[in-house]
Amino acid sequence: MKFLPISAMCQTLATIGATYNAMQKNITRPAIRSAALELIKQHGPKATDFARQRAMTLGATGSSPDHDTALLVLSAVEELSANPNKGEPN
């Protein structure tokens, strides 16, 4: 049996929680994806750093719903940056 590193488990749990909270706020996947694409367009290769800093700042302020949304955007930026072809419309 293969186990995930602690950091990966924490990220997975944070993403699950963020997804749940975003669903409660009616934030859609296309909106998250659109925000991620906009960050990549504006910040290029530094988009992940920008999204990570935003998520950390919101986490430090205790703004849970906004922090959750920022985590979802960060995840989307990381995914789209790793797989650039996913950013193109089907």
Residue, then its C-alpha position, 0 to 999 in steps of 0.5 A: m500500500k502506498f501512502l501520500p506524504i503529509s503535505a499532499m494529504c493536507q492539500t487534498l483535505a484543504t481542497i475537499g473543504a474548499t470545494y464544499n464551501a465553494m459549492q455552498k457559495n454557488i461558486t462554479r468550476p467554470a468560474i474557478r477555472s476562469a479565474a485561474l486562466e486570468l491569473i495565468k494570463q496576467h502573471g505568466p509563470k509567476a501565477t502560481d506564486f501569486a495565487r499561493q500568496r493570496a491563499m496564504t494571506l486570506g488564510a492568515t486573516g481567518s476569512s474561511p470562505d475566501h480562503d477556500t476559494a483562493l485554494l481552489v483557484l490555486s489548485a486550478v492554476e497549478e493544474l493548468s500550469a502543469n497541463p497547458n492544453k487544459g486551458e484551451p476550449n474543447 
